[in-house]
């Protein structure tokens, strides 16, 4: 049985590395990708993903030659998780971010404080909060361990 995964990441290099990390012999995956808050929500609300990998900070719209991506959402991944839970979408989710601090006009968080808040707030849905690095590979191991942990859950057999 394949695990259906959506990777929500606006940075092409990081998105490619995450998608590549998901391909291993132990786990059979079907990977879909999204590049912004809006395109991610369209896919999440119309597909039945087993897992959604969320970047924390996202543009509102997909970037292209004529569109700069609209407003930047510092807590875009957090907003998507909240919408998923509010709408009863049962997909599990993991946050993968490369930032160690987050701040908008209202709130400021360190990586650790945001991790604690989200893991506590979304106990049933959030299965990880991972610090991505371009130079280290620990994040890959954390991601694979989290996904393998989902193998024991009944949603994989749907």
Secondary structure, DSSP 8 states (H G I E B T S, - for coil): --EEEEEE-S-HHHHHHHHHHT-BTTB-EEEEEE-SHHHHHHHHHHS--SEEEE-SSEESS---SS---SSEETTHHHHHHHHHHHTT---EEEEEE--SEEE-SS-EEEHHHHHHHHHHHTTTTEEEEEE--SS--HHHHHHHHHHHHHTTSGGGG-
